[in-house]
Amino acid sequence: MKKIAALSAILANPAQTQSQFNAAVSDYQEIVKGRLGIPFDDKKAAAISIIAYAEEDIIIQFTDRLSAIDGVSVNTAIY
């Protein structure tokens, strides 16, 4: 059964992590329903929210892929 997921990610030093992060999101584009990114230039960080809709195991794979990137911290809520 498909579920709704809200992923919250913090990218430390986005200049180094953003390209890997975007590649991972692109690989899961079929489940991503919305995305919002806010840069914090003074902190050299970015906050990104992603809404996904997929089977729970796919959401977990997506979360694990993002979390595996150095400098990226991810929390996910699944409903």
Contacts in CASP RR format, 6 or more apart in sequence:
PFRMAT RR
TARGET T0000
AUTHOR 0000-0000-0000
METHOD contacts of the structure
MODEL  1
MKKIAALSAILANPAQTQSQFNAAVSDYQEIVKGRLGIPFDDKKAAAISI
IAYAEEDIIIQFTDRLSAIDGVSVNTAIY
1 55 0 8 1.000
2 53 0 8 1.000
2 54 0 8 1.000
2 55 0 8 1.000
3 53 0 8 1.000
3 54 0 8 1.000
3 55 0 8 1.000
3 56 0 8 1.000
3 59 0 8 1.000
3 78 0 8 1.000
3 79 0 8 1.000
4 51 0 8 1.000
4 52 0 8 1.000
4 53 0 8 1.000
4 78 0 8 1.000
4 79 0 8 1.000
5 51 0 8 1.000
5 52 0 8 1.000
5 53 0 8 1.000
5 54 0 8 1.000
5 59 0 8 1.000
5 63 0 8 1.000
5 76 0 8 1.000
5 77 0 8 1.000
5 78 0 8 1.000
5 79 0 8 1.000
6 49 0 8 1.000
6 50 0 8 1.000
6 51 0 8 1.000
6 76 0 8 1.000
6 77 0 8 1.000
7 49 0 8 1.000
7 50 0 8 1.000
7 51 0 8 1.000
7 52 0 8 1.000
7 62 0 8 1.000
7 63 0 8 1.000
7 66 0 8 1.000
7 74 0 8 1.000
7 75 0 8 1.000
7 76 0 8 1.000
8 47 0 8 1.000
8 48 0 8 1.000
8 49 0 8 1.000
8 74 0 8 1.000
8 75 0 8 1.000
8 76 0 8 1.000
9 21 0 8 1.000
9 47 0 8 1.000
9 48 0 8 1.000
9 49 0 8 1.000
9 50 0 8 1.000
9 66 0 8 1.000
9 72 0 8 1.000
9 73 0 8 1.000
9 74 0 8 1.000
10 45 0 8 1.000
10 46 0 8 1.000
10 47 0 8 1.000
10 48 0 8 1.000
10 72 0 8 1.000
10 73 0 8 1.000
11 17 0 8 1.000
11 18 0 8 1.000
11 21 0 8 1.000
11 45 0 8 1.000
11 46 0 8 1.000
11 47 0 8 1.000
11 48 0 8 1.000
11 71 0 8 1.000
11 72 0 8 1.000
12 44 0 8 1.000
12 45 0 8 1.000
12 71 0 8 1.000
12 72 0 8 1.000
12 73 0 8 1.000
13 44 0 8 1.000
13 45 0 8 1.000
13 71 0 8 1.000
14 21 0 8 1.000
14 39 0 8 1.000
14 44 0 8 1.000
14 45 0 8 1.000
14 46 0 8 1.000
15 44 0 8 1.000
16 71 0 8 1.000
17 69 0 8 1.000
17 70 0 8 1.000
17 71 0 8 1.000
17 72 0 8 1.000
18 46 0 8 1.000
20 69 0 8 1.000
20 72 0 8 1.000
21 48 0 8 1.000
21 66 0 8 1.000
21 69 0 8 1.000
21 72 0 8 1.000
24 62 0 8 1.000
24 65 0 8 1.000
24 66 0 8 1.000
24 69 0 8 1.000
25 32 0 8 1.000
25 35 0 8 1.000
25 50 0 8 1.000
25 66 0 8 1.000
27 65 0 8 1.000
28 52 0 8 1.000
28 58 0 8 1.000
28 62 0 8 1.000
28 65 0 8 1.000
31 52 0 8 1.000
31 53 0 8 1.000
31 54 0 8 1.000
31 58 0 8 1.000
31 59 0 8 1.000
31 62 0 8 1.000
32 50 0 8 1.000
32 51 0 8 1.000
32 52 0 8 1.000
33 51 0 8 1.000
33 52 0 8 1.000
33 53 0 8 1.000
34 50 0 8 1.000
34 51 0 8 1.000
35 48 0 8 1.000
35 49 0 8 1.000
35 50 0 8 1.000
35 51 0 8 1.000
36 48 0 8 1.000
36 49 0 8 1.000
37 46 0 8 1.000
37 47 0 8 1.000
37 48 0 8 1.000
37 49 0 8 1.000
38 46 0 8 1.000
38 47 0 8 1.000
38 48 0 8 1.000
39 45 0 8 1.000
39 46 0 8 1.000
40 46 0 8 1.000
40 47 0 8 1.000
52 59 0 8 1.000
52 62 0 8 1.000
54 62 0 8 1.000
56 78 0 8 1.000
59 76 0 8 1.000
59 78 0 8 1.000
60 76 0 8 1.000
63 74 0 8 1.000
63 76 0 8 1.000
66 72 0 8 1.000
66 74 0 8 1.000
67 73 0 8 1.000
67 74 0 8 1.000
END
